[in-house]
């Protein structure tokens, strides 16, 4: 069974970034569809937020800028940070116009950063206060919503997006979606690791989709891990295999790198936009608590606007049916009787990522990860139910993600922020205030090293190093 659909803007991902993008695209006159493998507005990192949403005022935007860049180890694209702090002044309070109930809490002084805090209603998580009104608003204005759909391939022609294909998990139907523009808002990949504090679903699908479509990714080595502080010094003593005394603790928390975008959320592929945790460049090597939600809302709005403008100014292009058929053939082969269990394979590859690309990273562990991942490339899956369909595609995407993470991590020979190399335990500002950019090239990971984009702060200081998210530092005076 298959079904064909057409829209102006296709938003992939139904949490904070995706809903905000979908609303903005529709408000700007584009026929808009949101698809998500989880229910839109349901299970996601946005749903389980602590409730803090970073905001700015004209009095504290300069200090917020400095806090973000300092915490990010000067790896941040400062043009994106500029955009973030300026837009946060008006974009975050605007959530109230959509029915979001939240209270503003100012900083300790007028020039210190502030937050909005969402209210907890009944037994629902705090993120429900944000997501429920956004889904309701999207439905009210006519955004089409498709739950339980996993997008499996982006379709393009002449380096321009023309649509996507996917599978409806409950019915098993193969979907073909023609779109003038696509917004990737698929979130991060922390659940791609065996140990994670993220909800199910955050398996890095967007990184894989973008990479296989030819999009550039940046800062992919930077993944925030929640590790007990007393274990961090022990990480730098490890030689060879990671010990259980370390890898039996902690969780993967947040992806700081991702799809490379500009201030308008454009990628290097025409018609492809991205926002939220699937993107890189804003937060650098570590982030402030509360900034992730604000990032999703600020750049979700921008991605929605930009994708709508692209759709207005460009005609629909016919889908390349050879690419569509290739994706359909992959799916049909999964429905055959022979093959390995995708659920067991998914568990195995997640364990590889945690053990060898998790808290302990070295030349040995990263090469070991690449070796083990490469050994899984020719696996044929056998699926019989919705959970196995989902697991098969997640396992495929995590295999791609693992290759990306290990490749980027091998290049960066230092420790910075949430990124720790056991064999390079110190920050190296002289050599590594750089961005690692990568993309797919004939089955291989192609890379280059770029200078960091700097606008206000040009003299990097030694970066903070630690696990998880950081809270605001005492007032920073760094230029």
C-alpha positions, 0 to 999 in steps of 0.5 A: 500500500502507498499514498501520495500527498502534496504540501508547500512546507513539510515539517519533520518533527512534532515537538517545540521546534517543529510546532513553532515552525509549522505555525509560522509557515502556515501564518505566512500563507503556506500549505503546511504539514507536520509529520512525526514518528511520535504523536505531535506534541507528545513524547519528546524532549520538549515534553519533559523539560524542567520548565526553564526557557531562556529569555532576554531583554534589551538590558541583558542581551549582551550578557546573555551573548557572553554567557552563551559564547563563554559556556560554548567554548568559543566554538559557537557561530556568533552570528547565530548567537546574535540572532538568538539573543536578539530574537529571544527578546520578543519571540519567547514572550510571544508564546503567550499569544498561543495560549502558553502559560508561563511566568517571567523570572528576571536575573539577579540584576537587570543585566543578568539573563532571565527565564520564563518558567512554564506552569505544571498543570495537574500530573502532566509534565511541564512541557505539556504546558508548552506543547499542548497550546502549540498543537492546538494553535496549529490545528486551529489555523489549518496545519495538517498533522500526521502522527506515527509517520517516520520519514525515511528519505529526503528526495531532491533534484539538482541539489534542491529538495522536492519532497520525502518518503516515509512509512506510517507505522501503524498501518504500514503504508508507504507514504510519498510526500511532494513538498516545495520546502522541508523543515527538519525539526527532529530533535537530537540523538541522545536516545541513540546511546544505551544510557540516556535521560531522553525519552524514546524517539530521540535517535538522531533520525534528522542527522542521518536524513540530512547527511544522506541527502548531502547536507553539511553538519557541524560540531557533531563531536559535541554531545552533552553527557550527564556524568558524576563529577567525581568520574570526570578526572578518571576518564582522562586516566583510561588507556584502551577499553573503557572500564565498567566503573565509568560506563555503568554511570551517567547518561547522554543528554543533549546534542550540541552539534547538528545540521549547519544552518545560517541565520535564516535556518537555510542549509547548503541544500536549496529548500531544506531548512532546520531548527532546534536540537537537530542543528549545530552552531548556536551553542558550541561545546556546552550549553546553559540550562534553559537555552535549548527550549529557547533555541527551538522556539527562536529558530523554529519561528525563523525556519517556518518563515523562511520555508514559507517564503521559499515555497511562495517563490518556487514551483513544485518540482516533480519527484525523482521516482528512482529515488522514491523506488529505492526507498520503497525497495528498502522497505519492501525487503524488510517485509520479507521473511528472512533477516535479523531482529531489528530490536536486537540490532538496535540494542547492540548498536546503542551499546556500541555508541555508549561504550566507545563514543560516550564518556570515554573517547580516545583514538582507540575507542573511536576507531573501535566504534568505527570498526564495529559499526562498519561490521553492521552495514550489510545487515538485512532486517526482518520486520513484522509489526510497527515496533520492528519497523521503527526499530529497523529505521532507528538502527539504520539511522544510529549506524549512520550517526555513530559513523559521523560522531566517531569521525568528528571526534577523531579529528578534534584532538583536545578536551572542551566543554562537554567533549572529553578526549582521554588522550588529549585531556586539555583545551587547545585554543591555539589549534582548536577554536575551529568548527569541524564540518562534515558531509557524505561523499560516495559512502565516506565521511568528508570533512573540513575544518573552518574558522569560527564565525566571530562578531563581538568576541574575538579573544577566546579564553580557557573554556569551562569543562564539565558534564550536563548543562551549565548554569549562569556564571557570575557576571562575565566581562570578556570583551 
